[in-house]
């Protein structure tokens, strides 16, 4: 009986496959690296979105971790021309000005916007996704924008009056 199970398992592996699952709806993987003013991005919360004005497709998008991203599966775009929209925030300790750590009291978090809204709402950055091609998007974000506080978390702070 055990000898009979082995060929069945082998056939299932062959039929189901053990390779990478193709992207749905003809979507194509896109990967790449982002830098900020020529410097590696090492902290903060970053996202990349590909938006199309032509085909009303949601495009694709996802997180950027330490400057690198990989859009695949349902997060990958279909072939076509896209605007690249970027967001970036950083969390710092309001008391020290340093990046937050596991020891930072959540009431002391301050959220800083690292990029101006133009990198998202009015982005002029373009990228064309091509079917059956390795789509790599490397981009240096150049800006003299100074981070601004977008959430001082005052509702979580206790008053000391």
Protein Blocks (a to p, Z undefined) as FASTA:
>chain_A
ZZmmmmmmmmmmmmnopadcddehhiacddddddeehiacfedjdddddddfklopgbia
dddeehiacdehjlbcceddddddddddddddfklopacdfklcfklpccddfbdfklmm
mocbdcdddehiacddddddddfbdcddfbeolmmpccfZZ
